[in-house]
Amino acid sequence: MESFTNALKQGNLEKIRAFPKSDLHNHFVLGGSRQYLHKMTGIKIEPVKTPILSMDEMHAWNRENLGERFETSEMRKLLIRAAFHQAREELELHEVQHGISAIHDESVVRFLADHHIRLNITSSSNILLGRIHGMSGHPIGRFYRSGVDVTINSDDILIFDSDVSKEYLRLYESGCLSAEELDSIRQNGLIAR
């Protein structure tokens, strides 16, 4: 029986695909405490009150409530801090989509590890969106070695030409994570939360 680690070491994408993996990514990285954001910016963000029936309606809500105010790197980081602030207040946060900016604050990394909050990370899109400079230095390795629960995920396959098996192989080939570390992440990701 072929093992996942051997498939990674062989660079065999078809064999990697044969092993079950979690892919928990869901869209909209915006989240967190409205009260925190209001306190920090003075901006009151109203929640959606009726069903959004199209992407155009979602974009319209986004323009009206967020607009260009949250497009800067600093404001995106503020949105991430708002998510962690909410977790501290309510302690109901179990997962964060993306969340790689947390690496810039060791207290946030410790909080994630201590409270078993999972980061669902999309490494190739992080690079192609200019958030990370290269796969070998991707913060997923530091998160994992710091005890943060991480999963490896794909993101917008048509845009980024990736699937979850390619993500595992790219992280292995870059030297960011060993085959054994990647297999541990894969197996942990299959555990229901």
C-alpha atoms as an extended CHARMM CRD file, in Angstrom:
* protein
*
       193  EXT
         1         1  MET       CA              0.0000000000        0.0000000000        0.0000000000  PROA      1               0.0000000000
         2         2  GLU       CA              1.4000000000        3.3400000000       -1.0820000000  PROA      2               0.0000000000
         3         3  SER       CA              1.7360000000        5.9420000000        1.6920000000  PROA      3               0.0000000000
         4         4  PHE       CA              0.9180000000        9.6220000000        1.4250000000  PROA      4               0.0000000000
         5         5  THR       CA              4.4600000000       10.5730000000        2.4270000000  PROA      5               0.0000000000
         6         6  ASN       CA              5.9700000000        8.3530000000       -0.2920000000  PROA      6               0.0000000000
         7         7  ALA       CA              3.6340000000        9.8820000000       -2.8770000000  PROA      7               0.0000000000
         8         8  LEU       CA              4.8140000000       13.3610000000       -1.7980000000  PROA      8               0.0000000000
         9         9  LYS       CA              8.4590000000       12.3330000000       -1.9100000000  PROA      9               0.0000000000
        10        10  GLN       CA              7.9500000000       10.8960000000       -5.4070000000  PROA      10              0.0000000000
        11        11  GLY       CA              6.2160000000       14.0670000000       -6.5800000000  PROA      11              0.0000000000
        12        12  ASN       CA              3.3590000000       11.9010000000       -7.8450000000  PROA      12              0.0000000000
        13        13  LEU       CA              0.2880000000       14.1350000000       -7.9950000000  PROA      13              0.0000000000
        14        14  GLU       CA             -2.0430000000       11.3020000000       -9.0480000000  PROA      14              0.0000000000
        15        15  LYS       CA             -1.0550000000        9.2010000000       -6.0310000000  PROA      15              0.0000000000
        16        16  ILE       CA             -1.4090000000       12.2480000000       -3.7380000000  PROA      16              0.0000000000
        17        17  ARG       CA             -4.9410000000       12.7330000000       -5.0840000000  PROA      17              0.0000000000
        18        18  ALA       CA             -5.8420000000        9.1800000000       -4.0630000000  PROA      18              0.0000000000
        19        19  PHE       CA             -5.5640000000       10.0360000000       -0.3440000000  PROA      19              0.0000000000
        20        20  PRO       CA             -8.4230000000       11.7480000000        1.4950000000  PROA      20              0.0000000000
        21        21  LYS       CA             -7.7920000000       15.3700000000        2.5410000000  PROA      21              0.0000000000
        22        22  SER       CA             -9.8000000000       18.1830000000        4.0040000000  PROA      22              0.0000000000
        23        23  ASP       CA            -10.5150000000       21.3080000000        1.9810000000  PROA      23              0.0000000000
        24        24  LEU       CA            -12.4670000000       23.5530000000        4.3060000000  PROA      24              0.0000000000
        25        25  HSD       CA            -12.0270000000       26.8630000000        2.5310000000  PROA      25              0.0000000000
        26        26  ASN       CA            -15.0770000000       29.0140000000        2.2140000000  PROA      26              0.0000000000
        27        27  HSD       CA            -15.2230000000       32.5190000000        0.9220000000  PROA      27              0.0000000000
        28        28  PHE       CA            -15.3250000000       35.8480000000        2.4260000000  PROA      28              0.0000000000
        29        29  VAL       CA            -12.3400000000       36.5210000000        4.5960000000  PROA      29              0.0000000000
        30        30  LEU       CA            -14.1610000000       39.3950000000        6.2190000000  PROA      30              0.0000000000
        31        31  GLY       CA            -15.3760000000       38.6700000000        9.6700000000  PROA      31              0.0000000000
        32        32  GLY       CA            -15.0300000000       39.6200000000       13.2620000000  PROA      32              0.0000000000
        33        33  SER       CA            -16.5170000000       41.9110000000       15.8060000000  PROA      33              0.0000000000
        34        34  ARG       CA            -18.5580000000       44.7860000000       14.3800000000  PROA      34              0.0000000000
        35        35  GLN       CA            -18.2180000000       46.5420000000       17.7370000000  PROA      35              0.0000000000
        36        36  TYR       CA            -14.4160000000       46.2920000000       17.5980000000  PROA      36              0.0000000000
        37        37  LEU       CA            -14.3100000000       47.6420000000       14.0550000000  PROA      37              0.0000000000
        38        38  HSD       CA            -16.6490000000       50.4960000000       15.0040000000  PROA      38              0.0000000000
        39        39  LYS       CA            -14.5040000000       51.3330000000       18.0390000000  PROA      39              0.0000000000
        40        40  MET       CA            -11.2770000000       51.2600000000       16.0000000000  PROA      40              0.0000000000
        41        41  THR       CA            -12.5400000000       53.0950000000       12.8940000000  PROA      41              0.0000000000
        42        42  GLY       CA            -15.8410000000       54.7920000000       13.6970000000  PROA      42              0.0000000000
        43        43  ILE       CA            -17.3390000000       52.8570000000       10.7790000000  PROA      43              0.0000000000
        44        44  LYS       CA            -20.6290000000       51.1080000000       11.4620000000  PROA      44              0.0000000000
        45        45  ILE       CA            -21.0050000000       47.9890000000        9.3240000000  PROA      45              0.0000000000
        46        46  GLU       CA            -24.5690000000       46.8060000000        8.9120000000  PROA      46              0.0000000000
        47        47  PRO       CA            -25.1670000000       43.0700000000        8.4280000000  PROA      47              0.0000000000
        48        48  VAL       CA            -27.0550000000       41.6600000000        5.4770000000  PROA      48              0.0000000000
        49        49  LYS       CA            -30.7390000000       41.6600000000        6.3770000000  PROA      49              0.0000000000
        50        50  THR       CA            -32.2950000000       39.9520000000        3.3550000000  PROA      50              0.0000000000
        51        51  PRO       CA            -31.0370000000       37.1020000000        1.1820000000  PROA      51              0.0000000000
        52        52  ILE       CA            -28.3900000000       38.0410000000       -1.3670000000  PROA      52              0.0000000000
        53        53  LEU       CA            -29.6050000000       36.6930000000       -4.6790000000  PROA      53              0.0000000000
        54        54  SER       CA            -26.5800000000       37.3350000000       -6.8790000000  PROA      54              0.0000000000
        55        55  MET       CA            -22.9050000000       38.1870000000       -6.8590000000  PROA      55              0.0000000000
        56        56  ASP       CA            -23.8660000000       41.6700000000       -8.0270000000  PROA      56              0.0000000000
        57        57  GLU       CA            -25.9310000000       42.1180000000       -4.8590000000  PROA      57              0.0000000000
        58        58  MET       CA            -23.0480000000       40.8480000000       -2.7230000000  PROA      58              0.0000000000
        59        59  HSD       CA            -20.6710000000       43.2880000000       -4.4040000000  PROA      59              0.0000000000
        60        60  ALA       CA            -23.1870000000       46.0970000000       -3.8930000000  PROA      60              0.0000000000
        61        61  TRP       CA            -23.3950000000       45.3040000000       -0.1680000000  PROA      61              0.0000000000
        62        62  ASN       CA            -19.6040000000       45.2080000000       -0.0240000000  PROA      62              0.0000000000
        63        63  ARG       CA            -19.2860000000       48.6060000000       -1.7760000000  PROA      63              0.0000000000
        64        64  GLU       CA            -21.9110000000       50.1930000000        0.4680000000  PROA      64              0.0000000000
        65        65  ASN       CA            -20.6530000000       48.8410000000        3.7770000000  PROA      65              0.0000000000
        66        66  LEU       CA            -16.9280000000       48.4340000000        3.2230000000  PROA      66              0.0000000000
        67        67  GLY       CA            -16.0720000000       50.2450000000        0.0280000000  PROA      67              0.0000000000
        68        68  GLU       CA            -12.4520000000       51.1530000000       -0.4620000000  PROA      68              0.0000000000
        69        69  ARG       CA            -11.9700000000       51.8210000000        3.2550000000  PROA      69              0.0000000000
        70        70  PHE       CA            -10.8280000000       48.2560000000        3.9230000000  PROA      70              0.0000000000
        71        71  GLU       CA             -8.7300000000       47.7390000000        0.8020000000  PROA      71              0.0000000000
        72        72  THR       CA             -5.3770000000       48.7620000000        2.2970000000  PROA      72              0.0000000000
        73        73  SER       CA             -3.0200000000       46.2680000000        3.8660000000  PROA      73              0.0000000000
        74        74  GLU       CA             -3.4280000000       47.9060000000        7.2760000000  PROA      74              0.0000000000
        75        75  MET       CA             -7.2160000000       47.7710000000        7.1180000000  PROA      75              0.0000000000
        76        76  ARG       CA             -7.1410000000       44.1090000000        6.0010000000  PROA      76              0.0000000000
        77        77  LYS       CA             -4.9750000000       43.3820000000        9.0400000000  PROA      77              0.0000000000
        78        78  LEU       CA             -7.5110000000       45.2260000000       11.1720000000  PROA      78              0.0000000000
        79        79  LEU       CA            -10.2350000000       42.9280000000        9.8460000000  PROA      79              0.0000000000
        80        80  ILE       CA             -8.1510000000       39.9290000000       10.8810000000  PROA      80              0.0000000000
        81        81  ARG       CA             -7.5770000000       41.4200000000       14.3440000000  PROA      81              0.0000000000
        82        82  ALA       CA            -11.3490000000       41.9540000000       14.5830000000  PROA      82              0.0000000000
        83        83  ALA       CA            -11.8480000000       38.2180000000       14.0140000000  PROA      83              0.0000000000
        84        84  PHE       CA             -9.4420000000       37.3800000000       16.8380000000  PROA      84              0.0000000000
        85        85  HSD       CA            -11.0200000000       40.0180000000       19.0520000000  PROA      85              0.0000000000
        86        86  GLN       CA            -14.3750000000       38.3320000000       18.5460000000  PROA      86              0.0000000000
        87        87  ALA       CA            -12.8250000000       34.9820000000       19.4150000000  PROA      87              0.0000000000
        88        88  ARG       CA            -11.4770000000       36.4150000000       22.6540000000  PROA      88              0.0000000000
        89        89  GLU       CA            -14.8960000000       37.8760000000       23.5230000000  PROA      89              0.0000000000
        90        90  GLU       CA            -17.0310000000       34.8860000000       22.6500000000  PROA      90              0.0000000000
        91        91  LEU       CA            -14.5770000000       31.9560000000       22.5340000000  PROA      91              0.0000000000
        92        92  GLU       CA            -16.7060000000       30.3270000000       19.8700000000  PROA      92              0.0000000000
        93        93  LEU       CA            -14.2630000000       30.6810000000       16.9930000000  PROA      93              0.0000000000
        94        94  HSD       CA            -13.0070000000       27.3080000000       15.8130000000  PROA      94              0.0000000000
        95        95  GLU       CA            -11.5900000000       28.1540000000       12.3760000000  PROA      95              0.0000000000
        96        96  VAL       CA            -10.2250000000       31.0950000000       10.4300000000  PROA      96              0.0000000000
        97        97  GLN       CA            -10.1260000000       31.1550000000        6.6510000000  PROA      97              0.0000000000
        98        98  HSD       CA             -6.6480000000       32.2300000000        5.4820000000  PROA      98              0.0000000000
        99        99  GLY       CA             -5.4570000000       34.0640000000        8.6290000000  PROA      99              0.0000000000
       100       100  ILE       CA             -1.8140000000       34.2650000000        7.5450000000  PROA      100             0.0000000000
       101       101  SER       CA             -1.4160000000       37.8360000000        8.8330000000  PROA      101             0.0000000000
       102       102  ALA       CA             -1.5800000000       36.3930000000       12.3400000000  PROA      102             0.0000000000
       103       103  ILE       CA              2.0720000000       35.3930000000       11.9040000000  PROA      103             0.0000000000
       104       104  HSD       CA              3.0640000000       39.0420000000       12.5010000000  PROA      104             0.0000000000
       105       105  ASP       CA              1.8900000000       38.9310000000       16.1270000000  PROA      105             0.0000000000
       106       106  GLU       CA              3.3010000000       36.1940000000       18.3500000000  PROA      106             0.0000000000
       107       107  SER       CA              0.5040000000       36.7010000000       20.8990000000  PROA      107             0.0000000000
       108       108  VAL       CA             -2.0500000000       35.9040000000       18.1880000000  PROA      108             0.0000000000
       109       109  VAL       CA             -0.0880000000       32.8010000000       17.1550000000  PROA      109             0.0000000000
       110       110  ARG       CA             -0.0730000000       31.6590000000       20.8030000000  PROA      110             0.0000000000
       111       111  PHE       CA             -3.7870000000       32.4200000000       21.0960000000  PROA      111             0.0000000000
       112       112  LEU       CA             -4.5210000000       30.2890000000       18.0210000000  PROA      112             0.0000000000
       113       113  ALA       CA             -2.4530000000       27.3860000000       19.3480000000  PROA      113             0.0000000000
       114       114  ASP       CA             -3.7100000000       27.6060000000       22.9350000000  PROA      114             0.0000000000
       115       115  HSD       CA             -7.3670000000       27.7650000000       21.8870000000  PROA      115             0.0000000000
       116       116  HSD       CA             -7.0590000000       25.1250000000       19.1370000000  PROA      116             0.0000000000
       117       117  ILE       CA             -8.2870000000       27.5020000000       16.4470000000  PROA      117             0.0000000000
       118       118  ARG       CA             -7.7140000000       26.0660000000       13.0060000000  PROA      118             0.0000000000
       119       119  LEU       CA             -6.3080000000       28.1250000000       10.1230000000  PROA      119             0.0000000000
       120       120  ASN       CA             -7.4900000000       26.9510000000        6.7010000000  PROA      120             0.0000000000
       121       121  ILE       CA             -4.6210000000       28.1020000000        4.5070000000  PROA      121             0.0000000000
       122       122  THR       CA             -4.5010000000       28.5170000000        0.7160000000  PROA      122             0.0000000000
       123       123  SER       CA             -0.7730000000       28.7590000000        0.0340000000  PROA      123             0.0000000000
       124       124  SER       CA             -0.6810000000       29.2210000000       -3.7580000000  PROA      124             0.0000000000
       125       125  SER       CA             -3.2940000000       31.9650000000       -3.7580000000  PROA      125             0.0000000000
       126       126  ASN       CA             -1.4020000000       33.6800000000       -0.9050000000  PROA      126             0.0000000000
       127       127  ILE       CA              1.6080000000       33.8930000000       -3.2170000000  PROA      127             0.0000000000
       128       128  LEU       CA             -0.2770000000       34.8120000000       -6.3830000000  PROA      128             0.0000000000
       129       129  LEU       CA             -2.1700000000       37.5430000000       -4.5190000000  PROA      129             0.0000000000
       130       130  GLY       CA              1.1480000000       38.9950000000       -3.3440000000  PROA      130             0.0000000000
       131       131  ARG       CA              0.6260000000       38.1970000000        0.3470000000  PROA      131             0.0000000000
       132       132  ILE       CA              3.6600000000       35.8930000000        0.5420000000  PROA      132             0.0000000000
       133       133  HSD       CA              6.8610000000       36.1200000000       -1.5010000000  PROA      133             0.0000000000
       134       134  GLY       CA              7.4900000000       32.4260000000       -2.0300000000  PROA      134             0.0000000000
       135       135  MET       CA              6.3400000000       28.9550000000       -1.0670000000  PROA      135             0.0000000000
       136       136  SER       CA              9.4750000000       28.0080000000        0.8780000000  PROA      136             0.0000000000
       137       137  GLY       CA              8.9330000000       30.8970000000        3.2970000000  PROA      137             0.0000000000
       138       138  HSD       CA              5.1830000000       30.4860000000        3.6200000000  PROA      138             0.0000000000
       139       139  PRO       CA              4.1330000000       31.0020000000        7.2710000000  PROA      139             0.0000000000
       140       140  ILE       CA              2.2240000000       27.7010000000        7.3600000000  PROA      140             0.0000000000
       141       141  GLY       CA              5.4720000000       26.0360000000        8.4470000000  PROA      141             0.0000000000
       142       142  ARG       CA              5.9170000000       28.4260000000       11.3780000000  PROA      142             0.0000000000
       143       143  PHE       CA              2.2560000000       28.0950000000       12.3430000000  PROA      143             0.0000000000
       144       144  TYR       CA              2.4560000000       24.2970000000       12.3080000000  PROA      144             0.0000000000
       145       145  ARG       CA              5.7140000000       24.1800000000       14.2880000000  PROA      145             0.0000000000
       146       146  SER       CA              4.2160000000       26.6370000000       16.8070000000  PROA      146             0.0000000000
       147       147  GLY       CA              1.3610000000       24.2230000000       17.4890000000  PROA      147             0.0000000000
       148       148  VAL       CA             -1.3210000000       25.9900000000       15.4510000000  PROA      148             0.0000000000
       149       149  ASP       CA             -3.8740000000       23.6460000000       13.8780000000  PROA      149             0.0000000000
       150       150  VAL       CA             -3.6160000000       24.2220000000       10.1120000000  PROA      150             0.0000000000
       151       151  THR       CA             -5.2130000000       22.7330000000        7.0200000000  PROA      151             0.0000000000
       152       152  ILE       CA             -4.0380000000       23.0070000000        3.4330000000  PROA      152             0.0000000000
       153       153  ASN       CA             -6.6590000000       24.0970000000        0.9310000000  PROA      153             0.0000000000
       154       154  SER       CA             -7.2050000000       25.1170000000       -2.6600000000  PROA      154             0.0000000000
       155       155  ASP       CA             -8.6420000000       28.4730000000       -3.6370000000  PROA      155             0.0000000000
       156       156  ASP       CA            -10.5130000000       29.4820000000       -6.7870000000  PROA      156             0.0000000000
       157       157  ILE       CA             -9.1590000000       26.7250000000       -9.0120000000  PROA      157             0.0000000000
       158       158  LEU       CA             -9.9240000000       28.5240000000      -12.2780000000  PROA      158             0.0000000000
       159       159  ILE       CA             -7.8630000000       31.5090000000      -11.2040000000  PROA      159             0.0000000000
       160       160  PHE       CA             -4.9650000000       29.8710000000       -9.3560000000  PROA      160             0.0000000000
       161       161  ASP       CA             -4.6900000000       26.5250000000      -11.2370000000  PROA      161             0.0000000000
       162       162  SER       CA             -4.4650000000       24.5380000000       -8.0630000000  PROA      162             0.0000000000
       163       163  ASP       CA             -6.1750000000       21.7940000000       -6.1880000000  PROA      163             0.0000000000
       164       164  VAL       CA             -5.4840000000       20.5700000000       -2.6840000000  PROA      164             0.0000000000
       165       165  SER       CA             -3.1400000000       17.7980000000       -3.8630000000  PROA      165             0.0000000000
       166       166  LYS       CA             -1.0450000000       20.2990000000       -5.8140000000  PROA      166             0.0000000000
       167       167  GLU       CA             -0.8910000000       22.4680000000       -2.6840000000  PROA      167             0.0000000000
       168       168  TYR       CA              0.5790000000       19.6010000000       -0.6480000000  PROA      168             0.0000000000
       169       169  LEU       CA              3.1100000000       18.8260000000       -3.3540000000  PROA      169             0.0000000000
       170       170  ARG       CA              4.1420000000       22.4820000000       -3.7900000000  PROA      170             0.0000000000
       171       171  LEU       CA              4.6720000000       22.8980000000       -0.0410000000  PROA      171             0.0000000000
       172       172  TYR       CA              6.7610000000       19.7110000000        0.0320000000  PROA      172             0.0000000000
       173       173  GLU       CA              8.8300000000       20.5210000000       -3.0650000000  PROA      173             0.0000000000
       174       174  SER       CA              9.5750000000       24.0200000000       -1.7840000000  PROA      174             0.0000000000
       175       175  GLY       CA             10.9480000000       22.6390000000        1.4900000000  PROA      175             0.0000000000
       176       176  CYS       CA              8.4160000000       24.5710000000        3.5390000000  PROA      176             0.0000000000
       177       177  LEU       CA              7.1770000000       21.3930000000        5.2360000000  PROA      177             0.0000000000
       178       178  SER       CA              8.4680000000       17.8200000000        5.2850000000  PROA      178             0.0000000000
       179       179  ALA       CA              6.4480000000       14.9060000000        3.9350000000  PROA      179             0.0000000000
       180       180  GLU       CA              5.8510000000       13.7450000000        7.4970000000  PROA      180             0.0000000000
       181       181  GLU       CA              4.6500000000       17.1850000000        8.5970000000  PROA      181             0.0000000000
       182       182  LEU       CA              2.3330000000       17.3620000000        5.5810000000  PROA      182             0.0000000000
       183       183  ASP       CA              0.9170000000       13.9280000000        6.3360000000  PROA      183             0.0000000000
       184       184  SER       CA              0.2810000000       14.9860000000        9.9400000000  PROA      184             0.0000000000
       185       185  ILE       CA             -1.5430000000       18.0990000000        8.6910000000  PROA      185             0.0000000000
       186       186  ARG       CA             -3.5650000000       15.9800000000        6.2310000000  PROA      186             0.0000000000
       187       187  GLN       CA             -4.6150000000       13.4610000000        8.8740000000  PROA      187             0.0000000000
       188       188  ASN       CA             -5.4590000000       16.1580000000       11.4310000000  PROA      188             0.0000000000
       189       189  GLY       CA             -7.5520000000       17.9760000000        8.8250000000  PROA      189             0.0000000000
       190       190  LEU       CA             -9.7650000000       14.9250000000        8.4650000000  PROA      190             0.0000000000
       191       191  ILE       CA            -10.7500000000       15.0300000000       12.1160000000  PROA      191             0.0000000000
       192       192  ALA       CA            -14.1970000000       16.5720000000       12.5310000000  PROA      192             0.0000000000
       193       193  ARG       CA            -14.2560000000       19.8480000000       14.4690000000  PROA      193             0.0000000000
